[in-house]
Amino acid sequence: MPWIQITLAAMPFLGAPIEGAVLAAQQIAFNPISLLPLSAALLSVLMVAIVMSQEKVRLVHRMFLWLNVSAFIWTFLYFLRINLALWIEPAYAGYRSLFWLAHLATFVGISLVPTYWFLFTAAYYRKTEWTRGWKRAILYLPIVWCALTMPTNSMHHQFFPTWEPGAPGGPGSWTFGAFFWVHVVISYSLILWPIKWHIDASRNPRETAYRRQAAMMAVAAALPLLGNLSWVTQYISGIRLALDPTPMLFAVSNAVFAYALLRMNWLSIFPVALREVFHSMSDAVVVVDGDDRVIQANPAALRVFPRVEPGSPLETLTSDPARRLESGRPSEQKEFELDIGDSIYWGRRIALLDQQKIEGSLFILTEITERKRNEEALRESEERFRSLVQHFSDVITILESDGAIRYGSPSVESVLGYKPEDLSGRNFFDFFGLDPAQPIVGAFKNVVENSGEMSVEVSLRHSDGSSRTLEVTGANLLHHPAVSGIVLNCRDLTERKLLQQQLVQSEKLAAMGQLISGVAHELNNPLTAVIGYTQLLLENNSLDAQARRQLEVVGSQAERTRRIVQNLLAFSRQHKPAHSEVNLNELLEQTLELRAYEMKVNGISVIRDLQPLPVIFADGHQVQQVFLNTIINAEQAMAGNGGGTLTVKSETRLTEGRMWARMSIADDGPGINPEDLGRVFDPFFTTKPIGEGTGLGLSISYGIIKEHGGTIRVESGREPGATFVIELPAQ
């Protein structure tokens, strides 16, 4: 192969006697400027030694090592090229071949530097896509390009069309071909691209802690690049340079790199780890100096404070944390809560000390919005549960296994008349005076011993001495950590029991109504015969006056009996609610006639004062029920006093342009106690002895009048008796 022959052409020189080629041995000359690339080469050796001494050599270390090996080849061989003419006689036959080999070896380093500079920077900034796979393979193509085109230059002359070895102390002269410029473009691209990464990092607020390192590397890389640019462009600019400044400036670059390695732990894993932790933290972290000015913020903090910049005063983030954090010694750790928009953060301020001197502070903000919402939801749930228990009509109690009351809900006061605090510590069975024979005693024992449930009815003593019927259900929650007790739910059944009794009474009344209806129908037949024959006898003109008067009495009493039977039939008959025009005076008369016999027996006389009334649109049967309930109530009040007088009045009243029919039913009985006036229309309220009243008549009457848009009230003052006043609107 041609390039092998070119290489072998230099071999005779290597075997020739050196003594004829070396100048006076007693004097070794140096070009002083060559000490710069020599120092760069020695610094490269130093950095290789430092990297090799690391406990663990990572990818970034390996790339930096190869970068320095490449720089060493370039700078050291350039040192040799500069001084080669001073050490070997240029007129020597093998000098030209030796110079070419030195130049070829130098270009090995030149071609390696851009590739390993790119790989080192990619590894430093964790751009792993460039350090593996096909992308990394592409980065080695410039090296292959130089390896193919440089040794074969004598064949194509496209790399260096012409070249001449340098004079003593000089590097030689060259002209550049197309292949050389391809190499320049590729190499400059590989160098400039990583420099851009360094510049971006040096200007990135998120990389504040590493901005100085990034800026130093950018400058260190830019110096040799500028020197090389001036050397390459000299043939265009016309400004001729005696030496290539690129290897000279490597001395400055390597000095910067050596300082970063020795003084700044540049490639140490610890700063890299810290940076990785800092940027990957989900908490927002802000570093401020001693003057409370922002030095650096991690990505999480930038999401919380999008406008934060290095140098910004702390109070520009939000006035709230500044106000909270100004108080207290900065050397102490300060904790606080902070609302930012819709989010809530828990923050800490930690002083950064350097030899007991406060250099700044570290703010760490942890978002606790979800936790706060959960806490608020839990608080609302507890409040809702507490509100339900406090307003629940049932009594809820928690007992110990021996029956001691640990908790009683507020409803115990309305059901049993005791305050909740009066129950605490008392025994459930002793406090309410329960009979040991009651089923709840055995049921409670079974719940405690067998962890079962119970549901029993029990009579408990009210604080006023009365008895209340309660349904008690319970469950054993002794092993539940939030309860640790026997939970009882006590529901008051007293009114329900009364309703059941009234239902039985109502069914009895319905059965009695059916009986009355049957009896009335049976009475109608003989009454019809009596009335008919009486009328026939009265038509006989031969009757004397006494017989006629007696027949007229029989006929009138039979007619009265028939009206009573018809009223009984009308009252006992079930009707669907139906509104129609009603004459209230007629309803009053019919009702009084129904009760005429009972009132006569009880010694009650009736005074009627019925004035003409307007037509009322109402359910006549329901209104008659109201009149009947009210009259019966007055009858019972006067019957206890041996009789009395019932006064029934009706009149018309005009109020605010509307006509009202007003009826009043007054008795002269004992009246109503003032403390009971407000309760007479309450369901089940009665002052009558047990068995003589249900307490439902007046409450039903109240509901009927309200449904008709009217009013009903009772008046009872100093005078004996009570007056019920009923008012209904006219049609």
C-alpha positions in Angstrom: 0.0 0.0 0.0 1.3 3.5 -0.8 1.0 4.9 2.7 2.9 2.0 4.1 5.7 2.7 1.6 5.7 6.3 2.7 6.1 5.2 6.3 8.9 2.7 5.4 10.7 5.5 3.6 11.7 6.9 7.0 13.0 3.7 8.3 16.6 4.0 7.0 17.0 7.1 9.0 16.0 5.3 12.1 18.7 2.8 11.7 21.5 5.3 10.8 24.2 6.3 13.2 22.8 9.2 15.4 26.2 10.7 16.0 26.3 12.0 12.5 22.9 13.6 12.9 23.2 15.2 16.3 24.7 18.7 16.5 27.3 19.4 19.1 26.2 17.3 22.1 27.9 19.6 24.5 25.2 22.3 23.8 21.4 21.5 23.6 19.4 24.5 22.3 15.7 25.4 23.0 13.5 27.8 21.4 12.2 29.7 24.5 8.6 29.9 23.2 8.6 26.1 23.0 8.5 26.0 26.8 4.8 26.9 26.6 3.6 23.8 24.8 6.0 21.8 27.0 4.4 23.2 30.2 1.0 22.4 28.7 2.1 18.8 28.1 3.4 18.5 31.6 0.1 19.9 33.0 -1.7 17.3 31.0 0.4 14.6 32.6 -0.4 16.0 36.0 -4.1 16.0 35.3 -3.9 12.4 34.0 -2.2 11.4 37.3 -4.9 13.2 39.3 -7.7 11.5 37.4 -6.1 8.1 37.7 -5.8 8.6 41.5 -9.6 8.8 41.9 -11.1 5.9 43.9 -13.7 5.4 41.2 -13.1 6.5 37.6 -16.5 7.3 36.0 -17.3 8.1 32.4 -16.5 11.8 32.8 -13.1 10.9 34.3 -12.3 8.6 31.4 -13.2 11.2 28.8 -11.2 13.9 30.6 -8.2 11.5 30.7 -8.3 10.8 27.0 -8.7 14.6 26.3 -5.5 15.2 28.3 -3.7 12.3 26.5 -4.7 13.9 23.2 -3.6 17.4 24.3 -0.3 15.9 25.5 0.4 14.3 22.1 -0.4 17.6 20.4 1.6 19.9 22.7 4.6 17.6 23.3 5.1 16.8 19.6 4.7 20.4 18.8 7.5 21.1 21.3 9.6 18.6 19.5 8.8 20.0 16.0 9.8 23.5 17.1 13.2 22.3 18.4 13.8 19.5 15.9 16.0 21.7 13.6 18.0 22.8 16.6 18.8 19.2 17.6 19.2 17.5 14.3 21.0 18.8 11.2 18.3 19.9 8.7 20.7 18.9 5.9 20.6 15.3 7.1 19.1 13.0 4.6 16.4 11.7 6.9 15.5 15.0 8.4 12.5 15.6 6.1 11.0 12.1 6.8 11.5 12.6 10.5 9.9 15.9 10.4 6.9 14.5 8.5 6.5 11.7 11.0 6.5 14.2 13.9 4.0 16.3 12.0 1.8 13.2 11.4 2.0 12.2 15.1 1.1 15.8 16.1 -2.0 15.6 13.9 -3.0 12.4 15.7 -3.4 14.6 18.8 -5.0 17.4 16.8 -7.7 15.0 15.5 -8.3 13.4 18.9 -8.8 16.7 20.9 -12.2 17.8 19.4 -13.8 14.4 19.7 -12.8 13.8 23.3 -13.6 17.5 24.2 -17.1 16.8 22.9 -17.4 13.5 24.8 -16.0 15.0 28.0 -18.5 17.9 28.0 -21.4 15.6 27.2 -20.5 13.3 30.1 -20.1 16.4 32.4 -23.6 17.7 31.6 -25.1 14.2 31.6 -26.0 14.3 27.9 -25.9 10.5 27.8 -27.4 10.3 24.3 -23.9 11.4 23.0 -21.8 9.1 25.1 -23.2 5.8 23.7 -24.6 4.1 20.7 -24.4 5.3 17.1 -24.0 9.0 18.1 -20.8 8.2 19.9 -19.6 6.2 16.9 -20.2 9.3 14.6 -17.9 11.4 16.9 -15.0 9.1 16.0 -15.4 9.7 12.3 -13.1 12.8 12.3 -10.3 10.7 13.8 -10.8 8.1 11.0 -10.9 10.9 8.4 -7.5 12.1 9.5 -6.1 8.6 9.8 -7.0 8.0 6.2 -6.2 11.3 4.5 -3.1 12.4 6.4 -0.7 9.5 5.7 -1.8 9.3 2.1 -1.3 13.0 1.4 1.6 12.3 -1.0 -1.0 10.5 -3.2 -3.7 13.1 -3.4 -2.1 16.3 -2.0 -5.6 17.4 -0.8 -4.6 17.8 2.8 -1.3 19.7 2.5 -0.6 20.4 -1.2 2.9 21.7 -0.2 5.0 21.7 2.9 8.5 22.4 4.0 10.3 21.6 7.2 11.0 24.6 9.3 14.2 26.4 9.8 15.9 25.9 13.2 13.4 27.0 15.8 10.4 27.0 13.4 7.5 24.6 12.8 7.8 24.6 9.0 5.5 26.0 6.3 2.4 24.5 4.8 -0.4 25.1 2.3 -3.9 23.8 3.0 -6.0 21.7 0.7 -9.7 20.7 0.6 -9.3 17.8 3.0 -7.7 20.0 5.6 -10.7 22.5 5.5 -13.1 19.6 5.9 -11.2 18.6 9.0 -11.2 22.2 10.2 -15.0 22.5 9.8 -15.7 19.2 11.6 -13.2 20.0 14.4 -14.5 23.5 15.0 -18.1 22.2 15.2 -17.1 19.6 17.8 -15.4 22.3 19.9 -18.0 25.1 19.5 -21.0 23.0 20.3 -19.8 22.0 23.9 -18.6 25.6 24.5 -22.2 26.6 23.9 -23.3 24.1 26.6 -20.8 25.7 29.0 -22.0 29.2 28.2 -25.6 28.2 28.7 -24.8 26.6 32.0 -22.9 29.7 33.1 -26.0 31.9 32.4 -28.6 29.5 33.7 -30.1 30.6 37.0 -30.8 27.0 38.0 -27.0 26.3 37.7 -25.9 29.1 40.1 -23.6 26.9 42.2 -21.8 25.7 39.0 -21.8 28.9 36.9 -18.2 29.7 37.8 -17.0 26.2 36.8 -19.0 26.4 33.5 -17.6 29.9 32.7 -14.0 28.7 33.5 -14.3 25.7 31.1 -15.8 27.9 28.4 -12.9 30.3 28.6 -10.3 27.5 28.9 -11.7 25.9 25.7 -12.1 29.2 23.8 -8.4 30.3 24.2 -6.8 27.5 22.2 -9.7 27.8 19.7 -9.0 31.5 19.1 -5.3 30.8 18.8 -6.0 28.1 16.2 -8.4 30.3 14.3 -5.7 33.0 14.0 -3.2 30.4 12.7 -5.6 28.8 10.2 -6.9 32.2 8.8 -3.4 33.7 8.4 -3.4 32.7 4.7 -6.7 34.5 4.3 -5.9 37.6 6.4 -2.3 37.9 5.1 -1.0 38.2 8.7 1.8 35.7 8.9 2.6 34.0 12.2 5.9 32.3 12.9 4.4 29.7 15.2 0.9 28.2 15.8 -0.4 29.8 19.1 -2.8 26.9 19.7 -0.4 24.6 21.7 1.0 27.7 23.5 -2.5 28.6 24.8 -3.0 25.0 25.9 -0.7 25.9 28.7 -3.2 28.5 30.0 -6.1 26.1 29.4 -4.5 23.3 31.3 -3.6 25.6 34.2 -7.3 26.6 34.5 -8.3 22.9 34.4 -5.6 22.0 37.0 -6.9 24.8 39.3 -10.5 23.5 38.9 -9.4 19.9 39.7 -7.2 20.8 42.7 -9.1 23.7 44.3 -12.7 23.2 43.3 -13.1 19.4 43.3 -14.2 19.9 39.7 -14.8 16.2 38.8 -15.5 15.0 42.3 -18.6 12.9 42.6 -19.8 14.8 45.6 -20.6 18.1 43.9 -22.2 16.2 41.1 -24.3 14.2 43.5 -25.3 17.4 45.3 -26.3 19.1 42.1 -28.3 16.0 41.1 -30.1 16.0 44.5 -30.6 19.7 44.3 -32.3 19.6 40.9 -34.2 16.4 41.4 -35.8 17.5 44.8 -39.6 17.8 44.7 -39.4 20.4 47.4 -38.8 24.0 46.4 -35.3 25.0 47.5 -34.1 28.7 47.5 -30.6 29.7 48.5 -30.1 33.3 49.7 -27.0 35.1 50.9 -26.5 37.1 54.1 -28.5 40.0 52.7 -31.5 37.8 51.8 -30.8 38.0 48.1 -31.4 34.9 46.0 -28.3 33.0 44.9 -29.9 29.9 43.4 -33.3 28.2 43.1 -33.9 24.6 42.0 -36.5 23.7 39.3 -39.2 23.0 41.9 -38.7 26.5 43.3 -38.9 28.1 39.8 -42.3 26.4 39.4 -43.5 28.1 42.6 -41.7 31.4 41.9 -41.5 31.7 38.1 -40.0 35.2 38.2 -37.2 34.5 40.6 -33.7 35.5 39.4 -30.2 35.4 41.0 -29.8 38.6 42.9 -33.5 39.1 43.6 -34.4 40.3 47.1 -36.3 37.7 49.1 -39.3 39.9 49.5 -39.9 39.9 45.7 -40.9 36.3 45.9 -43.9 37.0 48.0 -44.4 39.5 50.8 -45.8 36.9 53.1 -42.7 34.8 53.7 -40.5 37.9 54.1 -42.8 39.2 56.7 -42.8 35.9 58.5 -39.1 35.3 58.4 -37.8 38.7 59.4 -38.5 37.9 63.0 -36.2 35.7 65.1 -32.5 35.1 64.9 -31.4 34.0 61.4 -29.1 31.3 63.0 -32.2 29.5 64.3 -34.2 27.2 62.1 -37.5 28.8 61.4 -40.7 27.0 60.4 -43.7 28.5 58.8 -46.8 28.0 56.6 -47.2 29.9 53.4 -50.1 30.3 51.0 -49.1 30.8 47.4 -52.1 31.0 45.0 -54.2 27.9 45.6 -51.3 26.0 47.2 -50.2 25.7 50.8 -46.5 25.1 51.7 -44.7 24.2 54.9 -41.4 26.0 54.9 -38.1 25.9 56.8 -35.3 28.5 56.9 -32.0 26.9 57.8 -28.9 29.1 58.4 -25.8 28.4 56.3 -22.7 28.7 58.5 -19.1 29.0 57.5 -16.8 28.8 60.6 -19.7 30.0 62.8 -20.4 32.9 60.5 -23.7 33.1 58.9 -23.2 33.3 55.1 -26.8 32.9 54.0 -29.9 30.8 54.4 -31.6 27.8 52.8 -35.3 27.9 52.3 -37.1 24.6 51.8 -40.8 24.6 50.9 -42.8 21.4 51.0 -46.2 21.5 49.4 -48.8 20.4 51.9 -52.0 21.4 50.0 -53.3 17.8 49.8 -52.5 17.1 53.4 -54.2 20.3 54.5 -57.2 19.5 52.4 -57.3 16.0 53.9 -57.0 17.5 57.4 -59.8 20.0 56.6 -61.9 17.2 55.1 -61.3 15.1 58.3 -62.1 18.1 60.5 -65.3 18.8 58.5 -66.2 15.1 58.7 -65.7 15.1 62.5 -67.6 18.3 62.8 -70.4 16.9 60.6 -70.5 13.7 62.7 -70.5 15.8 65.9 -73.3 18.0 64.6 -75.3 14.9 63.6 -74.9 13.4 67.0 -75.6 16.7 68.8 -78.8 17.3 66.8 -79.9 13.7 66.5 -83.2 13.1 68.2 -82.1 9.7 69.5 -79.9 9.6 72.6 -76.5 8.1 71.9 -74.4 6.9 74.9 -71.1 5.1 75.2 -70.7 2.9 78.2 -67.9 1.0 79.8 -68.2 -2.7 80.2 -69.6 -2.3 83.8 -72.3 0.2 82.6 -70.5 3.4 83.6 -71.5 6.2 81.3 -68.6 7.8 79.4 -70.6 9.9 76.9 -74.1 11.0 76.5 -75.4 13.0 73.5 -77.1 16.4 74.0 -80.5 15.0 73.1 -80.7 13.2 76.5 -81.8 16.6 77.9 -84.9 16.8 75.6 -85.7 13.1 75.9 -85.1 12.5 79.6 -84.5 15.9 81.1 -80.9 15.3 82.2 -77.9 17.4 81.1 -75.2 15.4 79.4 -72.6 16.4 82.0 -74.8 14.9 84.7 -74.5 11.5 83.2 -70.7 11.3 83.0 -69.3 8.7 85.4 -72.7 7.5 86.6 -73.9 4.0 86.1 -76.5 3.6 83.3 -78.7 1.2 85.3 -78.5 2.9 88.7 -79.0 6.4 87.3 -82.3 5.6 85.6 -83.5 3.3 88.4 -83.9 0.3 86.1 -85.5 -2.8 87.5 -83.0 -5.7 87.3 -85.8 -7.8 85.9 -86.1 -5.6 82.8 -84.8 -7.3 79.6 -82.1 -4.7 79.0 -80.0 -6.0 81.9 -79.6 -9.4 80.5 -79.3 -8.1 76.9 -76.5 -5.7 78.0 -74.6 -8.6 79.8 -74.9 -10.7 76.6 -73.5 -7.8 74.5 -70.5 -7.4 76.8 -69.7 -11.1 77.1 -70.4 -12.3 73.6 -69.7 -9.1 71.5 -73.2 -9.3 70.1 -76.0 -6.8 69.5 -79.2 -6.0 71.3 -82.5 -4.3 70.7 -85.0 -4.0 73.6 -87.7 -1.7 74.8 -87.2 -0.3 78.3 -89.0 2.3 80.6 -86.7 5.0 81.8 -87.4 7.6 84.5 -87.6 11.2 83.3 -86.1 13.8 85.5 -89.6 15.1 86.3 -90.5 11.6 87.6 -92.6 10.5 84.6 -91.8 7.4 82.7 -90.6 7.3 79.1 -90.6 4.3 76.8 -87.4 3.9 74.8 -86.1 1.5 72.3 -82.5 0.7 73.1 -80.2 -0.8 70.5 -76.6 -1.5 71.3 -73.3 -2.9 69.9 -70.0 -4.0 71.4 -67.2 -1.7 70.2 -64.8 -2.3 73.0 -62.2 -3.5 70.6 -62.6 -0.5 68.2 -59.7 1.8 68.9 -61.7 5.0 68.2 -64.6 4.0 70.5 -63.5 1.4 73.1 -67.0 1.0 74.6 -70.5 -0.2 74.4 -72.5 2.1 72.1 -76.3 2.4 72.9 -78.8 4.2 70.7 -82.0 5.1 72.7 -85.0 6.1 70.6 -88.0 7.7 72.4 -91.2 5.7 71.6 -93.5 7.4 74.1 -95.4 9.4 71.5 -95.4 6.5 69.1 -97.0 4.4 71.8 -99.6 7.0 72.4 -100.3 7.2 68.7 -100.8 3.4 68.6 -103.2 3.7 71.5 -105.1 6.5 69.7 -105.1 4.3 66.5 -106.8 1.5 68.5 -109.2 4.1 69.9 -109.9 5.4 66.4 -110.6 1.9 65.2 -113.0 1.4 68.1 -114.7 4.6 67.2 -115.0 3.5 63.5 -116.5 0.3 64.6 -118.9 2.2 66.9 -119.8 4.4 63.9 -120.7 1.3 61.9 -122.8 0.1 64.8 -124.6 3.4 65.1 -125.2 3.5 61.4 -126.8 0.0 61.5 -128.9 0.9 64.5 -130.0 4.2 62.9 -131.1 2.3 59.8 -133.1 -0.1 62.0 -134.7 2.8 63.8 -135.7 4.5 60.6 -138.3 1.9 59.7 -140.4 2.0 62.9 -140.0 5.8 63.0 -141.4 6.0 59.6 -144.4 4.0 60.6 -144.9 6.1 63.8 -144.7 9.4 61.9 -147.0 8.1 59.1 -149.7 6.7 61.4 -149.6 9.9 63.6 -150.2 12.1 60.5 -153.1 9.8 59.5 -154.7 10.1 62.9 -154.3 13.8 63.0 -156.3 14.0 59.7 -159.3 12.5 61.6 -161.6 15.5 62.4 -163.4 13.5 65.0 -160.6 13.6 67.5 -161.1 15.7 70.5 -158.7 18.4 71.4 -156.8 16.5 74.1 -156.2 13.5 71.9 -155.1 15.8 69.1 -152.6 17.5 71.4 -151.2 14.2 72.5 -150.8 13.0 68.9 -149.1 16.2 67.9 -146.6 15.7 70.8 -146.0 12.1 69.6 -145.5 13.4 66.0 -143.1 16.2 67.0 -141.0 13.8 69.2 -140.9 11.3 66.4 -139.8 14.0 63.9 -137.1 15.0 66.5 -136.0 11.4 66.8 -135.8 11.1 63.0 -133.6 14.2 62.7 -131.3 12.7 65.4 -131.1 9.5 63.5 -130.3 11.4 60.2 -127.6 13.3 62.0 -126.1 10.1 63.4 -126.1 8.6 59.9 -124.5 11.7 58.4 -121.8 11.8 61.2 -121.0 8.1 61.0 -120.8 8.0 57.2 -117.2 8.3 55.8 -116.8 11.2 53.3 -114.0 12.1 50.9 -112.8 15.7 51.4 -114.9 17.9 49.2 -115.4 21.7 49.2 -118.7 23.3 48.5 -120.9 26.2 49.6 -121.6 25.8 53.3 -124.1 27.6 55.6 -122.2 27.7 58.9 -125.3 28.6 61.0 -127.0 25.4 59.8 -123.9 23.4 60.6 -123.9 24.8 64.1 -127.6 24.0 64.6 -127.1 20.5 63.4 -124.2 19.9 65.7 -126.1 21.4 68.7 -129.0 19.1 67.9 -126.6 16.1 67.9 -125.5 17.0 71.5 -128.9 18.2 72.7 -129.7 15.1 74.8 -126.3 14.9 76.4 -126.3 18.6 77.3 -129.8 18.3 78.8 -128.8 15.3 80.9 -125.7 17.3 82.2 -127.8 20.3 83.0 -126.3 22.5 80.3 -128.4 25.2 78.6 -127.7 26.7 75.2 -127.9 30.4 74.3 -127.9 31.0 70.6 -126.9 34.3 69.0 -126.6 33.5 65.3 -126.3 36.4 62.9 -126.6 36.0 59.1 -123.2 34.9 57.7 -121.7 35.0 54.2 -121.5 31.8 52.2 -118.4 29.8 53.0 -116.6 27.5 50.5 -115.5 24.6 52.7 -115.7 20.9 53.5 -118.9 20.8 55.6 -118.1 17.5 57.3 -114.7 18.7 58.4 -116.0 22.0 59.7 -118.8 20.2 61.6 -116.1 18.0 63.1 -114.5 21.1 64.4 -117.8 22.4 65.9 -118.4 19.0 67.5 -114.9 18.7 69.0 -115.2 22.2 70.5 -118.8 21.8 71.8 -117.8 18.4 73.4 -114.8 20.0 75.0 -117.0 22.7 76.5 -119.6 20.1 77.7 -116.9 18.1 79.5 -115.6 21.3 81.2 -119.0 22.3 82.5 -120.2 18.7 83.4 -117.7 18.6 86.2 -119.3 21.7 87.8 -122.8 20.3 87.7 -123.8 22.0 84.5 -123.7 25.5 83.0 -124.5 27.6 80.0 -123.1 27.2 76.5 -123.2 30.4 74.5 -122.9 30.0 70.7 -122.5 33.2 68.6 -121.9 33.9 64.9 -121.3 37.3 63.2 -119.6 38.8 60.2 -116.4 40.8 60.4 -114.6 42.9 57.8 -110.8 43.0 58.1 -108.6 44.7 55.5 -111.3 44.7 52.9 -112.1 41.0 53.3 -115.2 39.4 54.8 -114.8 36.8 57.6 -117.3 34.6 59.3 -116.7 34.5 63.0 -118.1 31.8 65.4 -117.5 31.7 69.1 -118.3 28.8 71.5 -118.1 29.8 75.2 -118.6 27.9 78.4 -118.8 29.0 82.0 -116.7 26.1 83.3 -113.5 26.3 85.4 -111.4 27.7 82.5 -107.9 26.9 81.4 -104.7 27.4 83.4 -102.6 30.3 82.0 -99.5 27.9 81.6 -101.6 25.5 79.5 -103.1 28.1 77.1 -100.2 27.7 74.7 -100.5 23.9 74.6 -104.2 23.2 74.1 -103.8 22.6 70.4 -100.7 20.4 70.8 -101.2 16.7 69.9 -101.8 14.5 72.9 -102.1 17.3 75.3 -105.0 16.8 77.7 -105.8 17.7 81.2 -108.5 15.1 81.5 -108.0 11.9 83.5 -106.6 8.8 81.7 -109.3 7.2 79.6 -111.4 10.3 79.3 -109.5 12.2 76.6 -107.0 11.5 73.8 -105.6 15.0 73.3 -106.2 14.8 69.6 -109.6 16.6 69.1 -108.4 20.2 69.4 -105.2 19.5 67.4 -107.2 18.0 64.6 -109.6 21.0 64.7 -106.6 23.3 64.5 -105.3 21.5 61.4 -108.7 21.6 59.7 -109.2 25.4 60.2 -105.6 26.1 59.0 -106.2 24.1 55.8 -109.3 26.3 55.2 -107.3 29.5 55.5 -108.9 30.4 58.9 -107.8 30.8 62.5 -108.8 29.2 65.8 -107.8 30.4 69.2 -108.8 30.1 72.8 -109.5 32.8 75.3 -109.5 32.3 79.1 -109.0 35.1 81.6 -110.0 36.0 85.0 -113.7 35.3 84.3 -114.8 31.6 84.6 -115.0 29.6 81.5 -113.2 29.5 78.1 -114.1 30.8 74.7 -113.0 29.2 71.4 -113.1 31.7 68.5 -113.2 30.3 64.9 -112.8 32.6 61.9 -113.2 31.5 58.2 -112.8 33.6 55.1 -116.0 34.2 53.0 -116.2 32.9 49.5 
